[in-house]
Amino acid sequence: MEGDFEELNARSVRNIINKGGTFLKSARSMEFKTIEGRKKAYEQLTKNNIDALVVIGGDGTFTGGVYFSQEFDLPIVGIPATIDNDISGTDFTLGYDTALNTVVDAIDKIRDTASSHNRLFFIEVMGRDAGDIALNSGIGAGAEEILIPEEEEGVERMLESLRKSKMSGKLSSIIVVAEGEKSGKNIFQLAEYVEEHLEGYDIRVSVLGHIQRGGRPSCFDRVLASKLGVGAVEALLDGDSKVMIGLSHQKVVRVPLTVAINGEAKYDKELRRVADITSV
Ligand code: F6P
């Protein structure tokens, strides 16, 4: 929008395969949400002979892309990148696997205190609207209970499960809570609620925060990014537009951008069943 262009070539991306974040510094733009802002962007693109766009991001990015592609004649292809994994039409989004590994590593470390001192830990992970990080890291790190935005009855189920585990002789426990969990209580209030309703727990709260969005990308994410990048350029060369390049059953697929943002949520009930069975 500001006309601040810099031409990149293969060497421009040297030594970034192992880096977190984005060296492009692309981020949310309030101005792009207005038609004037998008018009300004289009004018800059044509002035600089840009003949296609590859937009990389999540729901907000793709929504902007859909508006842009309806208003202006410029091919657009999307690559799903968000730690939340909340995009339809792809099994994985970029950054999600790295975030999961970071979360599991952090919980493993917290577990040392939990088990050494017989404590109950509440650990908040990211996920404003989606519980994928919480559910998967919760299973991977052996959590006692997992609270996610897709489920309503989480708090009562958690109390029940803590009661049972206390009776079975469990001395320490880990509860993973997605930040968008729907009880209406923040994680500190949740901890207080448990303190009021169950006796004998030494409770601590840990909010993992933005460590989940940084760090060296996992090998899975690097390979996925490479596959989706190749897929995006190939789609444009084929004359395709308004599609997201995703991964479905190990295959690179092209999915309409509108499906990516409006499709069904990916909440995996089978994973919840596995979590319930394995957390006894
Ligand atoms: O949208 C991805 C996400 O990581 C959410 O899970 C989280 O709530 C949010 O971004 C954090 O955004 P910000 O860095 O702007 O606080």
Residues whose N, C-alpha, C, O or C-beta is under 5 A from the ligand:
A	BS01	F6P	D84 M126 G127 R128
